[in-house]
Amino acid sequence: MQPIKYDRVKEKIINIRNQQVIIDSDVAGLYGLDTKRINEAVNRNPDKFPEGYLVQLTTLNGKR
């Protein structure tokens, strides 16, 4: 697999509630995978991600 160029990653970073994030579908696109596969990998390997690295977005009133 070829390394992902910094510019491709940088253009995917967005700010949400004062945090820099990359949406799972954009991560999948960078790696050429389906979003489902990225989420499966995260769920199978939670210990590979430091505390606070993964966030789940909700609406401002707390509902999905």
FENDAZI-V244261 format. One record per residue. PSI is psi as a letter, one per 30 degrees, with the letter a starting at -180 (999 if undefined). Layout:
# FENDAZI-V244261
psi=(PSI/PSI)
This chain:
# FENDAZI-V244261
psi=(k/k/k/k/k/e/e/e/e/e/f/f/k/l/k/k/h/g/k/k/l/k/k/e/e/e/e/e/e/e/f/h/l/k/e/e/e/e/e/e/e/e/e/f/h/f/f/f/k/l/k/f/e/k/l/k/k/l/l/f/g/f/l/999)
